[in-house]
């Protein structure tokens, strides 16, 4: 496949302007001159002040909180580009909201992740770039290409610097084993352990027991996101109670809602590494929380897509990615 002929245009929504600027800097391409604001009644007011005809447009917009507002903004930006005769429209969604509702797990509930997929494709999106979907199978909800990247290449370099030798990689639940195995593979084939838990509600979990021996070992707990912080804080506690010498948490998406920050501050954790897929509005994060940028990874993905080069090569990067 030949490279796309139109020039790259980067359009930033309001969900994460800092990340959009960082991606722009990595690529050496200025963000498009776009007015993305609101009318007095709260409705989105959007206008792009540049010619977009035939261009390769990348809309940088996480559907992070406020989820519905950022989602509507993304759809309206894409409609603006489609009506401006853009050559191709790619939604760059570092965080894909509604991904946790990916199946009908009880009666009379929606499959929200599928609804988001439908609206993106129906809204004029030609391609989606996202990181660490809560369930990789969500890619199958789309009839357009989806580039599912992982924050691991951005996080692993810093993890190597702070990890003690011979770490044990721990998944906070059975569903996270694949991610844990991915980290273990690049950290010199580290050993694996699993915290067996039972979810009581959306914000409460009960830890049953640990599968694997972490006694005397430095532990790295990996997961795709921290929401309320209950699950991963309990996982850290059970690791310590089972004799872990140190505990580091590495997650892709720092949703941090409700009591998350208080729970992490109180948890027996030495360091919490998170990526910047979601903007942090707090002026002072707890000192143990460190943010690692995925801007170089996303910039490289955008460049590869535009040049019709492989994006899958980024999946197994072990060092921090530079554009």
C-alpha positions as CSV (number, residue, x, y, z in Angstrom):
1,X,0.0,0.0,0.0
2,X,1.3,3.4,-0.9
3,X,1.7,6.2,1.6
4,X,-1.2,8.7,1.9
5,X,-0.7,11.6,-0.5
6,X,-2.3,14.3,1.5
7,X,-0.3,16.1,4.2
8,X,-0.8,15.3,7.9
9,X,-3.2,17.5,9.8
10,X,-3.4,17.2,13.6
11,X,-6.6,18.3,15.2
12,X,-6.9,18.5,19.0
13,X,-10.1,18.3,21.0
14,X,-10.3,19.6,24.5
15,X,-9.9,16.3,26.3
16,X,-6.1,16.4,26.6
17,X,-4.4,19.5,25.0
18,X,-1.1,18.8,26.7
19,X,-0.8,15.4,25.1
20,X,-1.8,16.8,21.7
21,X,0.9,19.4,22.0
22,X,3.5,16.8,22.9
23,X,2.5,14.6,19.9
24,X,2.7,17.7,17.7
25,X,6.2,18.5,19.0
26,X,7.4,14.9,18.5
27,X,6.2,15.0,14.9
28,X,7.4,18.5,14.2
29,X,3.9,19.3,12.9
30,X,1.8,22.2,14.3
31,X,-1.7,21.5,15.5
32,X,-4.3,22.7,13.0
33,X,-5.9,26.1,13.7
34,X,-9.2,25.0,15.1
35,X,-11.8,26.6,17.3
36,X,-13.2,23.9,19.6
37,X,-15.3,25.6,22.3
38,X,-18.9,25.7,23.6
39,X,-21.9,27.8,23.1
40,X,-23.5,29.5,26.2
41,X,-25.9,26.5,26.5
42,X,-23.0,24.0,26.6
43,X,-23.3,22.7,23.0
44,X,-20.1,22.2,21.1
45,X,-19.0,25.1,18.9
46,X,-16.4,23.9,16.3
47,X,-14.7,25.4,13.3
48,X,-11.4,24.5,11.6
49,X,-9.7,27.6,10.1
50,X,-7.6,25.7,7.5
51,X,-8.2,24.0,4.2
52,X,-8.6,20.3,4.9
53,X,-9.4,19.0,1.4
54,X,-7.6,15.7,0.7
55,X,-5.6,15.9,3.9
56,X,-4.7,13.0,6.3
57,X,-6.5,14.1,9.5
58,X,-5.7,12.7,12.9
59,X,-8.1,13.8,15.7
60,X,-6.4,13.5,19.1
61,X,-9.2,13.1,21.7
62,X,-9.4,10.7,24.7
63,X,-13.0,9.8,25.7
64,X,-11.9,10.3,29.3
65,X,-14.0,12.2,32.0
66,X,-16.1,14.1,31.2
67,X,-16.7,11.1,28.9
68,X,-20.0,12.1,27.2
69,X,-18.8,15.6,26.5
70,X,-15.5,14.4,25.0
71,X,-17.3,11.7,23.0
72,X,-19.7,14.3,21.5
73,X,-16.9,16.6,20.8
74,X,-14.9,13.9,18.9
75,X,-18.0,13.0,16.8
76,X,-18.6,16.7,15.9
77,X,-15.0,17.3,15.0
78,X,-15.0,14.3,12.7
79,X,-18.2,15.5,11.1
80,X,-16.5,18.9,10.5
81,X,-13.6,17.2,8.8
82,X,-15.8,15.0,6.7
83,X,-17.9,18.0,5.5
84,X,-14.6,19.8,4.7
85,X,-13.6,17.0,2.3
86,X,-10.8,15.6,4.4
87,X,-9.0,12.7,2.6
88,X,-8.9,10.4,5.6
89,X,-10.0,10.7,9.2
90,X,-8.3,8.8,12.0
91,X,-9.5,9.1,15.6
92,X,-6.5,8.9,18.0
93,X,-8.1,7.9,21.2
94,X,-5.4,7.3,23.9
95,X,-8.2,6.3,26.3
96,X,-11.3,4.5,24.9
97,X,-14.2,5.3,27.2
98,X,-17.1,2.8,27.9
99,X,-14.7,-0.1,27.2
100,X,-15.6,-1.8,30.4
101,X,-19.1,-2.5,29.2
102,X,-18.1,-4.8,26.4
103,X,-20.7,-7.6,26.8
104,X,-24.2,-8.1,28.1
105,X,-23.4,-9.5,31.5
106,X,-26.9,-9.2,32.9
107,X,-30.4,-8.6,31.7
108,X,-31.6,-5.3,30.2
109,X,-28.2,-3.5,29.9
110,X,-26.4,-2.0,26.9
111,X,-23.1,-3.1,25.3
112,X,-21.7,0.4,25.5
113,X,-18.4,-0.3,23.9
114,X,-20.2,-1.4,20.7
115,X,-22.3,1.7,20.7
116,X,-19.2,3.9,20.7
117,X,-17.7,1.8,17.9
118,X,-20.9,2.2,15.8
119,X,-21.0,6.0,16.3
120,X,-17.4,6.4,15.4
121,X,-17.7,4.5,12.2
122,X,-21.0,6.1,11.4
123,X,-19.6,9.6,12.2
124,X,-17.1,9.4,9.4
125,X,-14.1,7.8,11.1
126,X,-11.9,5.8,8.7
127,X,-9.5,4.4,11.3
128,X,-9.0,4.3,15.1
129,X,-5.8,4.4,17.1
130,X,-6.1,3.5,20.8
131,X,-4.1,2.2,23.7
132,X,-4.7,-0.8,26.0
133,X,-8.4,-1.5,25.5
134,X,-10.0,-3.0,28.6
135,X,-10.9,-6.0,26.4
136,X,-8.9,-6.5,23.2
137,X,-11.9,-8.1,21.6
138,X,-13.5,-4.7,21.3
139,X,-11.5,-4.4,18.0
140,X,-14.0,-6.8,16.6
141,X,-16.8,-4.3,17.1
142,X,-15.4,-2.2,14.3
143,X,-15.7,-2.7,10.5
144,X,-12.9,-0.2,10.1
145,X,-9.2,-0.6,10.9
146,X,-8.2,-0.4,14.6
147,X,-4.6,0.0,15.7
148,X,-4.5,-1.3,19.2
149,X,-1.3,-0.1,20.8
150,X,0.1,-0.8,24.3
151,X,1.6,1.7,26.8
152,X,4.2,-0.9,27.8
153,X,6.9,0.4,25.5
154,X,6.6,3.8,27.1
155,X,6.5,2.5,30.7
156,X,9.1,-0.3,30.5
157,X,12.1,1.9,30.2
158,X,11.3,3.7,33.5
159,X,10.3,0.5,35.1
160,X,13.7,-1.0,34.4
161,X,15.3,2.0,36.1
162,X,13.4,1.7,39.3
163,X,12.9,-2.1,39.6
164,X,15.0,-4.2,41.9
165,X,16.6,-7.2,40.3
166,X,14.6,-10.5,39.8
167,X,11.1,-8.9,40.0
168,X,7.9,-10.9,40.3
169,X,5.2,-9.6,37.9
170,X,1.7,-9.7,39.5
171,X,-1.7,-9.5,37.8
172,X,-4.3,-8.1,40.2
173,X,-6.9,-10.5,38.7
174,X,-7.1,-13.5,36.4
175,X,-8.2,-11.3,33.4
176,X,-4.9,-9.4,33.4
177,X,-2.6,-12.4,32.9
178,X,-1.9,-11.6,29.3
179,X,-0.7,-8.1,30.1
180,X,1.3,-9.4,33.0
181,X,3.0,-12.0,30.8
182,X,3.9,-9.2,28.3
183,X,5.7,-7.3,31.0
184,X,7.3,-10.4,32.4
185,X,8.7,-11.3,28.9
186,X,10.6,-8.0,28.5
187,X,11.8,-7.9,32.1
188,X,14.1,-10.8,31.6
189,X,11.3,-13.4,31.6
190,X,10.3,-12.5,35.2
191,X,8.1,-14.8,37.2
192,X,4.3,-14.4,37.3
193,X,1.8,-14.3,40.2
194,X,-1.9,-13.6,40.3
195,X,-4.1,-12.1,43.0
196,X,-7.4,-14.0,43.0
197,X,-10.3,-11.6,43.7
198,X,-14.0,-11.5,43.8
199,X,-15.8,-8.3,42.8
200,X,-18.6,-7.3,45.2
201,X,-19.6,-4.1,43.3
202,X,-18.2,-1.6,40.9
203,X,-16.2,0.0,43.7
204,X,-15.6,-2.9,46.1
205,X,-13.6,-6.1,45.8
206,X,-12.7,-9.0,48.1
207,X,-9.3,-10.6,47.7
208,X,-9.4,-14.3,48.1
209,X,-5.7,-15.4,47.9
210,X,-2.5,-15.2,46.0
211,X,-1.4,-17.7,43.3
212,X,2.4,-17.7,43.3
213,X,5.1,-17.1,45.9
214,X,6.2,-13.4,46.2
215,X,8.0,-13.8,49.5
216,X,11.2,-11.8,49.6
217,X,10.7,-10.7,46.0
218,X,10.2,-7.2,44.5
219,X,6.8,-7.0,43.0
220,X,5.5,-5.1,40.0
221,X,1.7,-5.1,39.7
222,X,0.5,-4.3,36.2
223,X,-3.0,-3.5,34.9
224,X,-4.7,-1.5,32.2
225,X,-6.3,1.1,34.5
226,X,-6.8,2.4,38.0
227,X,-10.4,3.6,38.5
228,X,-11.4,3.9,42.2
229,X,-8.1,2.2,43.2
230,X,-9.8,-0.4,45.4
231,X,-8.7,-3.5,43.4
232,X,-5.1,-2.6,42.9
233,X,-4.6,-1.3,46.5
234,X,-5.9,-4.6,47.8
235,X,-3.6,-6.4,45.5
236,X,-0.6,-4.4,46.9
237,X,-1.7,-5.2,50.4
238,X,-2.0,-8.9,49.8
239,X,1.5,-8.9,48.1
240,X,3.0,-7.2,51.2
241,X,1.2,-9.6,53.5
242,X,2.7,-12.5,51.5
243,X,6.2,-11.1,52.0
244,X,6.9,-8.9,49.0
245,X,10.1,-6.8,49.6
246,X,8.8,-3.9,47.5
247,X,5.7,-3.1,45.4
248,X,5.6,-1.0,42.2
249,X,2.4,-0.4,40.3
250,X,2.4,0.1,36.5
251,X,-0.8,1.0,34.7
252,X,-1.8,2.4,31.4
253,X,-4.8,4.6,32.2
254,X,-5.0,6.8,35.4
255,X,-8.8,7.2,35.6
256,X,-8.5,8.1,39.3
257,X,-12.1,8.6,40.3
258,X,-13.7,8.7,43.7
259,X,-11.3,7.8,46.5
260,X,-8.5,6.5,44.2
261,X,-5.8,9.0,45.2
262,X,-6.4,8.6,48.9
263,X,-6.3,4.8,48.5
264,X,-3.1,4.9,46.6
265,X,-1.5,7.2,49.1
266,X,-2.4,4.8,51.9
267,X,-1.5,1.7,50.0
268,X,1.8,-0.1,50.8
269,X,3.3,0.9,47.5
270,X,6.7,2.3,46.7
271,X,5.9,3.8,43.3
272,X,3.0,4.1,40.9
273,X,3.8,4.5,37.2
274,X,1.0,5.7,35.0
275,X,0.9,7.0,31.4
276,X,-0.6,10.3,30.3
277,X,-3.5,8.9,28.2
278,X,-5.8,10.8,30.6
279,X,-5.0,14.3,31.8
280,X,-4.4,14.9,35.5
281,X,-6.2,18.0,36.8
282,X,-4.9,17.7,40.4
283,X,-2.2,20.3,41.2
284,X,-0.4,18.0,43.5
285,X,-0.4,14.3,42.9
286,X,0.9,12.0,45.7
287,X,4.7,11.9,45.5
288,X,4.7,8.1,44.8
289,X,2.8,8.7,41.5
290,X,4.9,9.3,38.4
291,X,3.5,10.0,34.9
292,X,5.2,8.6,31.8
293,X,4.3,10.1,28.4
294,X,2.9,8.0,25.5
295,X,3.3,11.0,23.1
296,X,6.4,9.5,21.3
297,X,4.6,6.2,20.8
298,X,1.5,7.8,19.4
299,X,3.5,10.1,17.2
300,X,5.4,7.1,15.8
301,X,2.0,5.4,15.1
302,X,0.7,8.4,13.3
303,X,3.8,8.7,11.2
304,X,3.7,5.0,10.3
305,X,0.0,5.1,9.4
306,X,0.6,8.1,7.1
307,X,3.6,6.5,5.5
308,X,1.8,3.1,5.1
309,X,4.3,1.4,7.3
310,X,3.7,-1.3,9.9
311,X,2.1,-0.2,13.1
312,X,2.3,-3.7,14.7
313,X,6.1,-3.3,15.0
314,X,5.3,-0.8,17.8
315,X,3.5,-3.5,19.8
316,X,6.7,-5.3,20.9
317,X,9.0,-2.3,21.4
318,X,10.9,-2.8,24.6
319,X,12.5,0.6,24.9
320,X,10.9,4.0,25.1
321,X,9.7,4.9,21.6
322,X,11.0,8.1,19.9
323,X,9.4,9.5,16.8
